[in-house]
Amino acid sequence: MVDWCKAMLGYPEAASGLLVSGGSMANLIGLTCALNDRAGFDVRREGLHAAPRRLTVYASQEAHSSVQKAVELLGLGSESLRLIPVDDAFRVDVAAMAQAIRADREAGHQPICVVGCAGTVNTGAVDDLDALADLCAQEGLWYHVDGAFGALAALSPALRGLVAGMERADSLAFDLHKWMYMPYEIGCALVRSEASHRRAFALTPEYLAHGDRGLAAGSLWFGEYGVQLSRGFRALKAWMSMQTYGIETYARLVEQNVAQARYLESLVDATPALECLAPVALNIVCFRYRDGRLDDAQLNALNNELLIRLHESGVAAPSSTTLRGRFAIRVAISNHRSRREDFDLLVREVVRLGDALVEGV
């Protein structure tokens, strides 16, 4: 299955990979490899107290919280994570990131890794992945891409260009339980350098000695490429799903979800009582009910209550987020059973509930 994942995403054949519990663990694996590869000393043997300078990591303000968790778990501390501003489309400002890296070098720190987003959790925004790859090449930094769900846009020839540059990453994280519609839990971590991957995790005591024959035979031991030693057989459900449906089916479903997101965006744009709060890059639509008589604070409270009533009605179950201080109803479309009429109903209900709240009903 790892070989299939590499082929699907255009990743180097010689890369190594591991099926894990999800994107958070995949991000931790990628950043662990980054730390051990770019620290400039033997982190596993000497520990972080041997670092002559603060080691720094760079990511978008829109990066998933698991990136910060990984930095903290690795002992770097959240103060070592530089969260870089985003543009109007919620993509990281590459020039600002380059400036932050230069400023840290001048301050005596040691940049080690850049994290790019292939589909942010808030809005589905995709960073300029090629530009980030160029920056990492110029600065000698490890390049990790969090493609939690967005990486799987590469399944579709029509959408693959949206994540161009992802294949240049030193490590890549994504989930198969999102846009591959598979049961929880299954994610994947890919690492361009098998040697770097193994160096970050391998530990082989005598009771785990490899053999040429018998039960201990085999050249690939997944326990040497991640945190877990004992592990479930996650690959089975992925293999069975692929054998049953085929890659073309998944590609069509991903395209269908993106088309549905754009359809919902068009409905919102055509409805005076609604407004989109972010561009639709992939399969996430963020919008709110609006009324010109209310300020942002009042609209935030109204939309929060509207969302709760929508949940309680049983009509739909979108989530929420806050974008530049504005509460948004967040619709993440990753269900193969969704139909356009579902979004027609959603818009009608949001308007009905919003009108009722404004009227005090």
C-alpha positions as a Markdown table, in Angstrom:
| # | Residue | x | y | z |
|---|---|---|---|---|
| 1 | Met | 0.0 | 0.0 | 0.0 |
| 2 | Val | 2.9 | 2.4 | 0.7 |
| 3 | Asp | 4.2 | 1.8 | -2.8 |
| 4 | Trp | 0.7 | 2.6 | -4.2 |
| 5 | Cys | 0.6 | 5.8 | -2.2 |
| 6 | Lys | 3.9 | 6.9 | -3.6 |
| 7 | Ala | 2.8 | 6.1 | -7.2 |
| 8 | Met | -0.6 | 7.9 | -6.6 |
| 9 | Leu | 1.1 | 11.1 | -5.4 |
| 10 | Gly | 4.0 | 11.1 | -7.8 |
| 11 | Tyr | 6.5 | 10.6 | -4.9 |
| 12 | Pro | 9.9 | 9.0 | -5.6 |
| 13 | Glu | 9.9 | 5.2 | -5.9 |
| 14 | Ala | 12.9 | 5.0 | -3.5 |
| 15 | Ala | 11.1 | 6.8 | -0.7 |
| 16 | Ser | 10.0 | 5.0 | 2.4 |
| 17 | Gly | 6.6 | 5.2 | 4.0 |
| 18 | Leu | 4.4 | 4.1 | 6.9 |
| 19 | Leu | 0.7 | 3.7 | 7.5 |
| 20 | Val | -0.2 | 5.3 | 10.8 |
| 21 | Ser | -3.2 | 6.3 | 12.8 |
| 22 | Gly | -3.7 | 9.6 | 11.0 |
| 23 | Gly | -2.3 | 12.9 | 9.8 |
| 24 | Ser | -1.2 | 14.0 | 13.3 |
| 25 | Met | 1.1 | 11.0 | 13.7 |
| 26 | Ala | 2.2 | 11.4 | 10.1 |
| 27 | Asn | 3.2 | 15.0 | 10.8 |
| 28 | Leu | 5.1 | 13.9 | 13.9 |
| 29 | Ile | 7.0 | 11.4 | 11.9 |
| 30 | Gly | 7.9 | 14.0 | 9.2 |
| 31 | Leu | 9.1 | 16.6 | 11.8 |
| 32 | Thr | 11.0 | 14.0 | 13.7 |
| 33 | Cys | 12.9 | 13.1 | 10.5 |
| 34 | Ala | 13.5 | 16.9 | 9.9 |
| 35 | Leu | 14.9 | 17.4 | 13.4 |
| 36 | Asn | 17.3 | 14.4 | 13.2 |
| 37 | Asp | 18.4 | 15.2 | 9.7 |
| 38 | Arg | 19.0 | 19.0 | 10.0 |
| 39 | Ala | 19.9 | 19.6 | 13.6 |
| 40 | Gly | 23.6 | 19.2 | 12.8 |
| 41 | Phe | 24.3 | 16.9 | 15.8 |
| 42 | Asp | 23.1 | 13.5 | 17.0 |
| 43 | Val | 19.8 | 14.4 | 18.6 |
| 44 | Arg | 18.9 | 10.9 | 19.6 |
| 45 | Arg | 22.2 | 10.4 | 21.5 |
| 46 | Glu | 22.9 | 13.8 | 22.9 |
| 47 | Gly | 19.5 | 15.3 | 23.3 |
| 48 | Leu | 18.3 | 18.9 | 22.6 |
| 49 | His | 20.5 | 20.4 | 25.3 |
| 50 | Ala | 23.4 | 19.8 | 23.0 |
| 51 | Ala | 22.0 | 22.3 | 20.4 |
| 52 | Pro | 24.3 | 25.3 | 20.2 |
| 53 | Arg | 21.4 | 27.4 | 18.9 |
| 54 | Arg | 17.6 | 27.4 | 19.0 |
| 55 | Leu | 16.2 | 25.2 | 16.3 |
| 56 | Thr | 13.2 | 26.8 | 14.5 |
| 57 | Val | 10.4 | 25.5 | 12.3 |
| 58 | Tyr | 8.2 | 27.6 | 10.0 |
| 59 | Ala | 4.5 | 27.1 | 9.0 |
| 60 | Ser | 1.4 | 29.0 | 8.0 |
| 61 | Gln | -0.9 | 30.6 | 10.6 |
| 62 | Glu | -3.4 | 28.2 | 9.1 |
| 63 | Ala | -1.4 | 25.1 | 9.7 |
| 64 | His | -3.1 | 22.3 | 11.6 |
| 65 | Ser | -2.6 | 22.2 | 15.4 |
| 66 | Ser | -0.8 | 18.9 | 15.1 |
| 67 | Val | 2.2 | 20.7 | 13.7 |
| 68 | Gln | 2.5 | 22.7 | 17.0 |
| 69 | Lys | 1.9 | 19.5 | 19.0 |
| 70 | Ala | 4.7 | 17.8 | 17.1 |
| 71 | Val | 7.1 | 20.7 | 17.7 |
| 72 | Glu | 6.2 | 20.5 | 21.4 |
| 73 | Leu | 6.5 | 16.7 | 21.7 |
| 74 | Leu | 9.9 | 16.9 | 20.1 |
| 75 | Gly | 11.1 | 19.2 | 22.9 |
| 76 | Leu | 11.6 | 22.2 | 20.7 |
| 77 | Gly | 8.9 | 24.2 | 22.4 |
| 78 | Ser | 6.1 | 26.2 | 20.7 |
| 79 | Glu | 8.3 | 29.3 | 20.8 |
| 80 | Ser | 10.4 | 27.6 | 18.2 |
| 81 | Leu | 7.5 | 27.4 | 15.8 |
| 82 | Arg | 7.1 | 30.5 | 13.6 |
| 83 | Leu | 3.6 | 31.0 | 12.4 |
| 84 | Ile | 3.7 | 33.0 | 9.2 |
| 85 | Pro | 0.9 | 35.4 | 8.0 |
| 86 | Val | -1.4 | 34.4 | 5.1 |
| 87 | Asp | -2.7 | 36.2 | 2.1 |
| 88 | Asp | -6.4 | 37.0 | 1.3 |
| 89 | Ala | -6.8 | 33.4 | 0.1 |
| 90 | Phe | -5.4 | 32.0 | 3.4 |
| 91 | Arg | -2.2 | 30.8 | 1.7 |
| 92 | Val | 1.1 | 31.4 | 3.4 |
| 93 | Asp | 3.1 | 34.5 | 2.5 |
| 94 | Val | 6.3 | 33.0 | 1.1 |
| 95 | Ala | 8.2 | 36.3 | 1.1 |
| 96 | Ala | 7.3 | 36.8 | 4.8 |
| 97 | Met | 8.5 | 33.2 | 5.5 |
| 98 | Ala | 11.8 | 33.9 | 3.8 |
| 99 | Gln | 12.2 | 37.1 | 5.8 |
| 100 | Ala | 11.5 | 35.2 | 9.1 |
| 101 | Ile | 14.1 | 32.6 | 8.2 |
| 102 | Arg | 16.7 | 35.3 | 7.5 |
| 103 | Ala | 15.8 | 37.2 | 10.7 |
| 104 | Asp | 16.3 | 34.0 | 12.7 |
| 105 | Arg | 19.7 | 33.3 | 11.2 |
| 106 | Glu | 20.8 | 36.9 | 12.0 |
| 107 | Ala | 19.5 | 36.4 | 15.6 |
| 108 | Gly | 21.7 | 33.3 | 15.9 |
| 109 | His | 19.0 | 30.7 | 15.6 |
| 110 | Gln | 19.1 | 27.6 | 13.3 |
| 111 | Pro | 16.1 | 27.1 | 11.0 |
| 112 | Ile | 15.6 | 23.4 | 10.2 |
| 113 | Cys | 12.2 | 22.9 | 8.6 |
| 114 | Val | 9.4 | 24.5 | 6.6 |
| 115 | Val | 5.8 | 23.1 | 6.7 |
| 116 | Gly | 3.6 | 23.6 | 3.6 |
| 117 | Cys | -0.1 | 23.1 | 3.6 |
| 118 | Ala | -1.9 | 21.1 | 0.9 |
| 119 | Gly | -5.4 | 21.9 | 2.0 |
| 120 | Thr | -5.7 | 23.7 | 5.3 |
| 121 | Val | -8.2 | 22.5 | 7.8 |
| 122 | Asn | -10.0 | 25.8 | 8.0 |
| 123 | Thr | -10.6 | 26.7 | 4.4 |
| 124 | Gly | -8.9 | 24.0 | 2.2 |
| 125 | Ala | -6.3 | 26.6 | 1.1 |
| 126 | Val | -3.2 | 25.2 | -0.7 |
| 127 | Asp | 0.1 | 27.0 | -0.2 |
| 128 | Asp | 2.4 | 27.7 | -3.1 |
| 129 | Leu | 4.1 | 24.4 | -2.7 |
| 130 | Asp | 6.6 | 24.9 | -5.5 |
| 131 | Ala | 7.7 | 28.3 | -4.1 |
| 132 | Leu | 8.2 | 26.7 | -0.7 |
| 133 | Ala | 10.2 | 23.9 | -2.2 |
| 134 | Asp | 12.4 | 26.5 | -3.9 |
| 135 | Leu | 12.8 | 28.3 | -0.6 |
| 136 | Cys | 13.8 | 25.2 | 1.2 |
| 137 | Ala | 16.3 | 24.3 | -1.5 |
| 138 | Gln | 17.9 | 27.8 | -1.3 |
| 139 | Glu | 18.0 | 27.7 | 2.6 |
| 140 | Gly | 19.0 | 24.1 | 3.0 |
| 141 | Leu | 15.9 | 23.3 | 5.1 |
| 142 | Trp | 13.8 | 20.1 | 5.4 |
| 143 | Tyr | 10.5 | 20.5 | 3.5 |
| 144 | His | 7.4 | 18.8 | 5.0 |
| 145 | Val | 4.0 | 19.0 | 3.5 |
| 146 | Asp | 0.8 | 18.4 | 5.5 |
| 147 | Gly | -1.6 | 17.1 | 2.9 |
| 148 | Ala | -4.1 | 15.8 | 5.4 |
| 149 | Phe | -6.9 | 15.6 | 2.8 |
| 150 | Gly | -5.7 | 18.0 | 0.1 |
| 151 | Ala | -2.9 | 15.7 | -1.1 |
| 152 | Leu | -5.5 | 13.4 | -2.5 |
| 153 | Ala | -6.5 | 15.9 | -5.1 |
| 154 | Ala | -3.6 | 14.4 | -6.9 |
| 155 | Leu | -5.8 | 11.4 | -7.6 |
| 156 | Ser | -7.6 | 13.5 | -10.3 |
| 157 | Pro | -5.7 | 14.6 | -13.4 |
| 158 | Ala | -8.0 | 17.6 | -13.5 |
| 159 | Leu | -7.2 | 18.7 | -9.9 |
| 160 | Arg | -3.5 | 17.5 | -9.7 |
| 161 | Gly | -2.2 | 20.9 | -10.6 |
| 162 | Leu | -3.7 | 22.4 | -7.4 |
| 163 | Val | -1.1 | 20.6 | -5.3 |
| 164 | Ala | 1.8 | 20.9 | -7.8 |
| 165 | Gly | 5.1 | 20.9 | -5.9 |
| 166 | Met | 3.9 | 18.5 | -3.2 |
| 167 | Glu | 6.0 | 15.7 | -4.7 |
| 168 | Arg | 9.2 | 17.8 | -4.0 |
| 169 | Ala | 8.7 | 17.5 | -0.2 |
| 170 | Asp | 11.2 | 15.7 | 2.0 |
| 171 | Ser | 8.2 | 14.3 | 3.9 |
| 172 | Leu | 4.5 | 14.2 | 3.2 |
| 173 | Ala | 1.6 | 13.5 | 5.5 |
| 174 | Phe | -2.0 | 12.6 | 4.5 |
| 175 | Asp | -5.0 | 10.7 | 5.5 |
| 176 | Leu | -6.9 | 7.9 | 3.7 |
| 177 | His | -9.9 | 8.2 | 6.1 |
| 178 | Lys | -10.7 | 11.6 | 4.7 |
| 179 | Trp | -10.9 | 11.8 | 0.9 |
| 180 | Met | -10.4 | 8.1 | 0.4 |
| 181 | Tyr | -13.6 | 7.5 | 2.4 |
| 182 | Met | -12.0 | 4.7 | 4.4 |
| 183 | Pro | -12.9 | 3.8 | 8.0 |
| 184 | Tyr | -10.9 | 5.4 | 10.8 |
| 185 | Glu | -8.1 | 5.2 | 11.4 |
| 186 | Ile | -5.6 | 5.3 | 8.6 |
| 187 | Gly | -3.0 | 7.9 | 7.6 |
| 188 | Cys | 0.3 | 7.8 | 5.7 |
| 189 | Ala | 3.7 | 9.3 | 6.2 |
| 190 | Leu | 6.1 | 9.3 | 3.2 |
| 191 | Val | 9.8 | 10.3 | 3.5 |
| 192 | Arg | 12.0 | 10.9 | 0.5 |
| 193 | Ser | 15.1 | 9.6 | 2.1 |
| 194 | Glu | 14.7 | 6.1 | 3.4 |
| 195 | Ala | 18.1 | 6.4 | 5.2 |
| 196 | Ser | 16.9 | 9.6 | 7.0 |
| 197 | His | 13.6 | 8.0 | 7.9 |
| 198 | Arg | 15.3 | 4.9 | 9.4 |
| 199 | Arg | 17.9 | 6.9 | 11.3 |
| 200 | Ala | 15.2 | 8.9 | 13.0 |
| 201 | Phe | 13.5 | 5.8 | 14.5 |
| 202 | Ala | 15.4 | 2.5 | 14.2 |
| 203 | Leu | 16.4 | 0.8 | 17.4 |
| 204 | Thr | 17.1 | -3.0 | 17.2 |
| 205 | Pro | 17.9 | -4.8 | 20.5 |
| 206 | Glu | 18.8 | -8.4 | 20.5 |
| 207 | Tyr | 15.2 | -9.6 | 21.1 |
| 208 | Leu | 14.3 | -7.9 | 17.8 |
| 209 | Ala | 17.3 | -9.1 | 15.8 |
| 210 | His | 16.6 | -9.7 | 12.1 |
| 211 | Gly | 17.1 | -13.0 | 10.5 |
| 212 | Asp | 17.5 | -14.4 | 7.0 |
| 213 | Arg | 15.0 | -17.2 | 7.7 |
| 214 | Gly | 12.2 | -18.1 | 10.0 |
| 215 | Leu | 9.7 | -15.7 | 11.7 |
| 216 | Ala | 12.3 | -12.9 | 12.0 |
| 217 | Ala | 13.1 | -13.0 | 8.3 |
| 218 | Gly | 12.4 | -10.0 | 6.1 |
| 219 | Ser | 14.2 | -6.8 | 5.2 |
| 220 | Leu | 11.4 | -4.3 | 6.1 |
| 221 | Trp | 10.4 | -3.9 | 9.7 |
| 222 | Phe | 7.9 | -1.1 | 10.1 |
| 223 | Gly | 8.8 | -0.6 | 13.8 |
| 224 | Glu | 12.1 | 0.9 | 12.6 |
| 225 | Tyr | 10.3 | 3.7 | 10.7 |
| 226 | Gly | 7.9 | 5.1 | 13.4 |
| 227 | Val | 7.0 | 5.3 | 17.0 |
| 228 | Gln | 5.0 | 2.1 | 17.3 |
| 229 | Leu | 6.4 | -1.3 | 17.5 |
| 230 | Ser | 3.2 | -3.3 | 17.9 |
| 231 | Arg | 0.8 | -2.1 | 15.3 |
| 232 | Gly | -2.5 | -3.0 | 13.6 |
| 233 | Phe | -2.9 | -4.2 | 10.1 |
| 234 | Arg | -4.2 | -0.9 | 8.6 |
| 235 | Ala | -3.1 | -1.8 | 5.1 |
| 236 | Leu | -5.8 | -4.5 | 4.7 |
| 237 | Lys | -8.8 | -2.1 | 4.5 |
| 238 | Ala | -6.9 | 0.2 | 2.1 |
| 239 | Trp | -5.9 | -2.7 | -0.1 |
| 240 | Met | -9.4 | -4.2 | -0.1 |
| 241 | Ser | -11.0 | -0.8 | -0.9 |
| 242 | Met | -8.6 | -0.2 | -3.8 |
| 243 | Gln | -9.2 | -3.7 | -5.2 |
| 244 | Thr | -12.9 | -3.2 | -5.0 |
| 245 | Tyr | -13.4 | 0.3 | -6.4 |
| 246 | Gly | -10.2 | 1.2 | -8.2 |
| 247 | Ile | -8.3 | 4.5 | -8.4 |
| 248 | Glu | -10.5 | 5.9 | -11.1 |
| 249 | Thr | -13.6 | 5.7 | -8.9 |
| 250 | Tyr | -11.9 | 7.6 | -6.1 |
| 251 | Ala | -10.7 | 10.2 | -8.6 |
| 252 | Arg | -14.3 | 10.8 | -9.8 |
| 253 | Leu | -15.6 | 11.1 | -6.2 |
| 254 | Val | -12.9 | 13.6 | -5.3 |
| 255 | Glu | -13.8 | 15.6 | -8.4 |
| 256 | Gln | -17.5 | 15.3 | -7.4 |
| 257 | Asn | -16.9 | 16.7 | -3.9 |
| 258 | Val | -14.9 | 19.7 | -5.4 |
| 259 | Ala | -17.7 | 20.4 | -7.9 |
| 260 | Gln | -20.2 | 20.2 | -5.0 |
| 261 | Ala | -18.2 | 22.8 | -3.0 |
| 262 | Arg | -18.2 | 25.1 | -6.0 |
| 263 | Tyr | -21.9 | 24.6 | -6.4 |
| 264 | Leu | -22.5 | 25.5 | -2.8 |
| 265 | Glu | -20.3 | 28.5 | -3.2 |
| 266 | Ser | -22.5 | 29.6 | -6.2 |
| 267 | Leu | -25.6 | 29.1 | -4.1 |
| 268 | Val | -24.2 | 31.3 | -1.3 |
| 269 | Asp | -23.1 | 34.0 | -3.8 |
| 270 | Ala | -26.6 | 34.0 | -5.3 |
| 271 | Thr | -28.3 | 34.4 | -1.9 |
| 272 | Pro | -28.4 | 38.0 | -0.5 |
| 273 | Ala | -28.7 | 36.8 | 3.1 |
| 274 | Leu | -25.5 | 34.8 | 2.9 |
| 275 | Glu | -21.8 | 35.5 | 2.2 |
| 276 | Cys | -18.7 | 33.4 | 1.7 |
| 277 | Leu | -15.8 | 34.2 | 4.1 |
| 278 | Ala | -13.0 | 32.5 | 2.2 |
| 279 | Pro | -12.3 | 31.5 | -1.4 |
| 280 | Val | -13.2 | 27.8 | -2.2 |
| 281 | Ala | -9.9 | 26.1 | -3.1 |
| 282 | Leu | -10.9 | 22.4 | -2.8 |
| 283 | Asn | -13.9 | 21.0 | -0.9 |
| 284 | Ile | -14.4 | 23.4 | 2.0 |
| 285 | Val | -16.9 | 26.2 | 2.0 |
| 286 | Cys | -16.9 | 28.8 | 4.8 |
| 287 | Phe | -19.9 | 31.2 | 4.9 |
| 288 | Arg | -22.3 | 33.0 | 7.2 |
| 289 | Tyr | -25.7 | 34.5 | 7.4 |
| 290 | Arg | -25.6 | 38.2 | 7.3 |
| 291 | Asp | -27.9 | 41.2 | 8.0 |
| 292 | Gly | -26.7 | 44.7 | 7.3 |
| 293 | Arg | -28.2 | 46.0 | 10.5 |
| 294 | Leu | -25.9 | 43.8 | 12.6 |
| 295 | Asp | -22.2 | 44.3 | 13.3 |
| 296 | Asp | -19.6 | 41.5 | 13.3 |
| 297 | Ala | -20.0 | 40.7 | 17.0 |
| 298 | Gln | -23.7 | 40.4 | 16.6 |
| 299 | Leu | -23.3 | 38.3 | 13.5 |
| 300 | Asn | -20.9 | 36.0 | 15.2 |
| 301 | Ala | -23.4 | 35.4 | 18.0 |
| 302 | Leu | -26.2 | 34.9 | 15.6 |
| 303 | Asn | -24.4 | 32.5 | 13.3 |
| 304 | Asn | -23.2 | 30.5 | 16.4 |
| 305 | Glu | -26.8 | 30.1 | 17.5 |
| 306 | Leu | -27.9 | 29.3 | 13.9 |
| 307 | Leu | -25.3 | 26.5 | 13.7 |
| 308 | Ile | -26.5 | 24.9 | 16.9 |
| 309 | Arg | -30.1 | 25.1 | 15.7 |
| 310 | Leu | -29.1 | 23.5 | 12.4 |
| 311 | His | -27.4 | 20.7 | 14.3 |
| 312 | Glu | -30.5 | 20.2 | 16.5 |
| 313 | Ser | -32.8 | 20.1 | 13.5 |
| 314 | Gly | -30.9 | 17.1 | 12.1 |
| 315 | Val | -30.8 | 18.7 | 8.6 |
| 316 | Ala | -27.1 | 19.0 | 8.4 |
| 317 | Ala | -24.0 | 18.9 | 10.5 |
| 318 | Pro | -21.4 | 21.4 | 9.4 |
| 319 | Ser | -18.7 | 22.5 | 11.7 |
| 320 | Ser | -17.5 | 26.1 | 12.5 |
| 321 | Thr | -14.3 | 28.2 | 12.5 |
| 322 | Thr | -13.4 | 31.8 | 12.9 |
| 323 | Leu | -11.8 | 33.6 | 10.0 |
| 324 | Arg | -10.3 | 37.0 | 10.7 |
| 325 | Gly | -12.6 | 37.5 | 13.7 |
| 326 | Arg | -15.7 | 36.4 | 11.8 |
| 327 | Phe | -17.6 | 33.2 | 12.9 |
| 328 | Ala | -18.1 | 30.9 | 9.9 |
| 329 | Ile | -20.3 | 27.9 | 9.1 |
| 330 | Arg | -17.7 | 25.5 | 7.7 |
| 331 | Val | -18.9 | 22.8 | 5.3 |
| 332 | Ala | -16.2 | 20.2 | 4.6 |
| 333 | Ile | -17.5 | 18.0 | 1.8 |
| 334 | Ser | -15.9 | 14.5 | 2.0 |
| 335 | Asn | -18.8 | 12.1 | 1.7 |
| 336 | His | -19.3 | 10.1 | -1.5 |
| 337 | Arg | -23.0 | 10.0 | -0.9 |
| 338 | Ser | -23.6 | 13.8 | -0.9 |
| 339 | Arg | -25.9 | 15.1 | -3.6 |
| 340 | Arg | -26.6 | 18.6 | -4.9 |
| 341 | Glu | -30.1 | 18.7 | -3.4 |
| 342 | Asp | -28.4 | 18.3 | 0.0 |
| 343 | Phe | -26.8 | 21.7 | -0.5 |
| 344 | Asp | -30.0 | 23.3 | -1.8 |
| 345 | Leu | -31.7 | 22.2 | 1.5 |
| 346 | Leu | -28.8 | 23.4 | 3.6 |
| 347 | Val | -28.9 | 26.9 | 2.1 |
| 348 | Arg | -32.7 | 27.1 | 2.5 |
| 349 | Glu | -32.5 | 26.0 | 6.2 |
| 350 | Val | -29.7 | 28.4 | 7.0 |
| 351 | Val | -31.7 | 31.3 | 5.5 |
| 352 | Arg | -34.8 | 30.2 | 7.3 |
| 353 | Leu | -33.1 | 29.9 | 10.7 |
| 354 | Gly | -31.2 | 33.1 | 10.2 |
| 355 | Asp | -34.4 | 35.0 | 9.4 |
| 356 | Ala | -36.1 | 33.6 | 12.4 |
| 357 | Leu | -33.2 | 34.6 | 14.7 |
| 358 | Val | -33.2 | 38.2 | 13.3 |
| 359 | Glu | -36.9 | 38.4 | 13.9 |
| 360 | Gly | -36.5 | 37.1 | 17.4 |
| 361 | Val | -38.6 | 34.0 | 16.8 |
